[in-house]
């Protein structure tokens, strides 16, 4: 992944290749890429809703 800077230069961005990535790492990556929190939430809201629904269903089945 590469970020294009205002002066026309390009900065490579490091992306970890792990099954799970800490939230701080995701925030740092998004900040470096100038992909702000609101844009992230809008882009991934459907996935987050699905994930939370799955977790809630699993919790209800355990009880």
Buried (B, 14 or more C-beta within 10 A) or exposed (E): EEEEEEEEEEEEEEEEEEEEEEEEBEEEBBEBBEBEEEEBEEEEEEEEEEEEEEEEEEEEEEE
